[in-house]
């Protein structure tokens, strides 16, 4: 028995889905011709397709260098190098024998090299002594030394006592009595309270200021001369011929150019 459907025998067949996708390149059943094809790319004036756009690379913005921190680090580096360099130089200078450092002081006179007999030491002699070098730097001297514990004398002292102090390692600074007060004050500041130094005026100097250590002498024109400090630093204590323990206290504290013979003070 035939079953008739509306529309007569020429009906559309029922399409049953199988769950499968149509093969590549083939349109699905019932699809219109041309369906599934990709759209035609736009044509350029030359007729060729314009491919996909390339990604745009980010533009790098060049920033100026931070010169402030760089300059700071450079300055720190230079300072550090300077400190290290100075430290090395100071160590090198300090390692030199004091005699060599003394010889490098401009204008210094080394009487140790000139007259070995003059600087022998231990030549005690009573009374007034005539010295060929003034102020004297060595030679015979009184058995009592001048106190040299940073003593500042406002009047001349006896050379016979002062030379004994030099033998003990003192630096004796002398100056013309007419040296301006401000210059004397600068010398005073270098001496006052410094063991194994002493200061006094001295008549007849051919230079305004004269410094003495045992066997050494330096004459300068003013108290601002940096060689004064170098002389004290190099020769104080070092120039002693009796060692660093030789006394500078318990000496003569009086002024006056006539020596005071102390019969019981014949120490070193």
PLY file of the C-alpha trace (Angstrom):
ply
format ascii 1.0
element vertex 268
property float x
property float y
property float z
element edge 267
property int vertex1
property int vertex2
end_header
0.00 0.00 0.00
1.31 3.36 -1.00
1.33 6.28 1.33
0.67 9.60 -0.31
2.03 12.77 1.10
1.06 16.29 0.44
2.51 17.47 -2.74
2.21 14.24 -4.51
4.72 11.62 -5.31
7.49 14.12 -6.14
8.29 14.98 -2.49
11.65 15.83 -1.11
13.39 13.02 0.57
13.95 13.38 4.30
17.59 14.11 5.13
18.85 12.16 8.09
21.86 13.67 9.91
24.65 11.19 10.47
26.72 13.55 12.74
29.58 13.63 10.25
31.02 16.80 8.75
31.17 17.04 4.98
34.48 16.25 3.40
36.85 19.10 2.87
36.14 20.95 -0.31
32.68 19.60 -0.61
29.60 21.60 0.33
27.30 20.20 2.85
24.09 18.76 1.63
21.63 21.46 0.99
24.26 24.17 1.03
24.23 26.75 -1.67
26.95 26.66 -4.24
29.92 28.78 -3.19
29.11 28.50 0.48
32.13 27.82 2.73
34.60 29.57 0.48
36.69 32.33 2.00
36.01 35.81 0.90
38.17 37.07 -1.92
40.96 39.32 -0.58
40.99 42.90 -1.61
42.87 43.62 -4.73
45.67 46.20 -4.88
46.17 48.40 -7.84
48.56 45.74 -9.14
46.02 43.03 -8.77
47.92 41.18 -6.01
46.64 40.46 -2.53
47.92 42.58 0.37
49.14 40.05 2.95
48.62 40.24 6.71
50.07 43.33 8.41
53.38 42.97 10.26
53.34 43.81 13.98
54.60 47.34 14.70
57.82 47.36 16.71
57.71 49.62 19.80
59.65 52.86 19.42
62.49 53.14 21.94
62.74 56.53 23.57
66.34 57.37 24.35
66.70 58.90 27.79
69.67 61.10 28.75
72.29 59.69 31.13
71.95 60.45 34.83
75.08 62.59 35.03
74.51 63.59 38.65
75.11 60.11 40.18
77.89 59.42 37.67
79.70 62.61 38.65
79.25 61.73 42.34
80.75 58.27 41.89
83.64 59.67 39.87
84.34 62.21 42.62
84.21 59.49 45.27
86.58 57.36 43.22
89.05 60.21 42.77
88.91 61.01 46.48
89.46 57.39 47.45
92.38 57.10 45.05
93.86 60.29 46.51
93.53 59.02 50.07
95.09 55.69 49.17
97.86 57.43 47.23
98.60 59.83 50.07
98.55 56.98 52.58
101.05 55.06 50.48
103.24 58.12 50.13
103.08 58.81 53.90
104.03 55.20 54.68
106.91 55.41 52.22
108.11 58.73 53.66
107.77 57.45 57.21
109.82 54.39 56.38
112.84 56.48 55.42
115.62 56.80 58.01
115.23 60.09 59.88
118.72 61.16 58.78
117.62 60.94 55.15
114.44 62.89 55.86
116.50 65.55 57.63
118.84 65.83 54.65
115.82 66.53 52.41
114.82 69.65 54.37
115.75 72.57 52.15
118.41 74.82 53.70
119.32 72.56 56.62
123.00 72.45 57.63
124.33 69.08 58.79
127.27 69.69 61.11
127.51 65.98 61.80
128.88 65.57 58.31
131.10 68.65 58.64
132.75 67.95 62.01
132.50 64.53 63.61
134.47 65.63 66.68
132.02 68.45 67.37
129.08 66.05 67.74
130.73 63.35 69.86
128.71 64.24 72.96
129.50 63.87 76.64
131.93 66.80 76.72
131.02 68.44 80.00
132.80 71.66 80.86
132.22 74.23 83.62
132.14 77.96 83.10
131.63 80.03 80.00
132.34 78.32 76.70
133.14 80.06 73.42
131.27 78.61 70.47
132.23 79.07 66.83
128.66 78.44 65.66
125.95 80.69 67.06
123.52 79.61 68.18
125.59 76.49 68.95
124.43 73.06 67.78
126.84 70.76 69.61
130.20 70.65 71.34
131.32 71.04 74.98
128.53 72.05 77.36
127.63 72.51 81.00
126.79 69.51 83.14
123.29 70.92 83.76
120.78 71.09 80.93
118.15 73.72 80.30
114.63 72.57 81.06
113.10 71.59 77.71
109.61 70.37 78.44
108.01 72.79 76.00
109.47 75.71 77.95
109.12 79.23 76.53
111.75 81.68 77.79
111.13 85.40 77.35
114.80 86.29 77.83
118.07 84.78 76.49
119.38 81.62 78.15
122.90 80.25 78.60
124.07 78.38 75.50
126.09 76.02 77.72
122.84 74.66 79.22
120.94 74.75 75.92
123.55 72.63 74.13
123.21 69.97 76.83
119.46 69.94 76.11
120.20 69.39 72.43
122.31 66.40 73.38
119.22 64.98 75.09
117.18 65.26 71.88
115.60 68.72 72.29
114.89 71.17 69.49
115.88 74.72 70.48
114.14 77.52 68.56
115.73 80.95 68.80
114.64 84.30 67.37
115.77 87.89 67.16
114.58 89.98 70.12
112.91 92.39 67.69
110.83 89.70 65.95
107.19 90.92 65.71
104.95 89.70 68.51
102.62 87.81 66.16
105.60 85.87 64.80
106.80 85.03 68.31
103.28 83.84 69.16
103.36 81.38 66.25
106.66 79.97 67.48
105.30 79.78 71.00
102.32 77.73 69.79
104.68 75.18 68.25
106.66 74.76 71.45
104.43 75.26 74.46
103.66 71.96 76.15
105.66 69.86 73.65
108.30 67.78 75.41
111.87 68.17 74.17
111.37 71.62 72.70
112.20 75.10 74.02
112.06 78.68 72.75
114.14 81.75 73.60
115.35 85.04 72.06
118.97 85.16 70.93
121.10 88.24 70.28
123.03 88.65 67.03
121.17 86.26 64.71
121.83 86.76 60.99
118.29 85.49 60.23
115.08 86.26 62.12
114.67 82.65 63.31
117.16 79.84 63.86
116.39 76.22 64.82
118.92 73.88 66.44
119.04 70.15 67.08
122.16 68.17 68.00
124.39 68.63 64.95
121.74 70.36 62.79
120.68 73.95 62.11
118.04 75.65 59.98
117.56 79.41 59.58
114.35 80.92 58.20
112.88 84.37 57.63
109.46 84.01 59.27
107.37 81.80 61.54
105.07 80.75 58.69
107.79 78.68 57.04
106.61 75.06 56.80
110.18 73.81 57.24
109.95 74.69 60.92
107.37 71.94 61.45
109.38 69.51 59.34
112.52 70.22 61.36
110.73 69.63 64.68
108.96 66.49 63.43
112.13 64.95 62.03
114.75 65.87 64.62
112.98 66.11 67.96
114.10 63.09 70.02
115.72 61.47 66.94
118.79 63.70 67.06
119.60 62.71 70.64
122.97 61.01 71.19
121.80 59.70 74.56
118.60 58.00 73.46
114.90 58.84 73.85
114.96 58.38 77.65
117.36 61.29 78.25
115.66 63.79 80.56
114.32 67.19 79.65
112.80 67.99 83.02
114.71 68.71 86.26
116.87 71.18 84.34
117.72 74.87 84.66
114.66 77.08 84.37
116.32 80.46 84.97
117.20 82.84 82.16
120.47 84.70 81.65
123.51 83.95 79.48
125.89 83.08 82.35
125.94 79.31 83.01
125.06 78.01 86.45
127.49 75.37 87.49
125.78 72.69 89.51
128.51 70.53 90.98
126.15 67.70 91.76
124.31 67.86 88.39
126.68 66.08 86.06
124.07 63.81 84.50
124.45 62.55 80.95
0 1
1 2
2 3
3 4
4 5
5 6
6 7
7 8
8 9
9 10
10 11
11 12
12 13
13 14
14 15
15 16
16 17
17 18
18 19
19 20
20 21
21 22
22 23
23 24
24 25
25 26
26 27
27 28
28 29
29 30
30 31
31 32
32 33
33 34
34 35
35 36
36 37
37 38
38 39
39 40
40 41
41 42
42 43
43 44
44 45
45 46
46 47
47 48
48 49
49 50
50 51
51 52
52 53
53 54
54 55
55 56
56 57
57 58
58 59
59 60
60 61
61 62
62 63
63 64
64 65
65 66
66 67
67 68
68 69
69 70
70 71
71 72
72 73
73 74
74 75
75 76
76 77
77 78
78 79
79 80
80 81
81 82
82 83
83 84
84 85
85 86
86 87
87 88
88 89
89 90
90 91
91 92
92 93
93 94
94 95
95 96
96 97
97 98
98 99
99 100
100 101
101 102
102 103
103 104
104 105
105 106
106 107
107 108
108 109
109 110
110 111
111 112
112 113
113 114
114 115
115 116
116 117
117 118
118 119
119 120
120 121
121 122
122 123
123 124
124 125
125 126
126 127
127 128
128 129
129 130
130 131
131 132
132 133
133 134
134 135
135 136
136 137
137 138
138 139
139 140
140 141
141 142
142 143
143 144
144 145
145 146
146 147
147 148
148 149
149 150
150 151
151 152
152 153
153 154
154 155
155 156
156 157
157 158
158 159
159 160
160 161
161 162
162 163
163 164
164 165
165 166
166 167
167 168
168 169
169 170
170 171
171 172
172 173
173 174
174 175
175 176
176 177
177 178
178 179
179 180
180 181
181 182
182 183
183 184
184 185
185 186
186 187
187 188
188 189
189 190
190 191
191 192
192 193
193 194
194 195
195 196
196 197
197 198
198 199
199 200
200 201
201 202
202 203
203 204
204 205
205 206
206 207
207 208
208 209
209 210
210 211
211 212
212 213
213 214
214 215
215 216
216 217
217 218
218 219
219 220
220 221
221 222
222 223
223 224
224 225
225 226
226 227
227 228
228 229
229 230
230 231
231 232
232 233
233 234
234 235
235 236
236 237
237 238
238 239
239 240
240 241
241 242
242 243
243 244
244 245
245 246
246 247
247 248
248 249
249 250
250 251
251 252
252 253
253 254
254 255
255 256
256 257
257 258
258 259
259 260
260 261
261 262
262 263
263 264
264 265
265 266
266 267
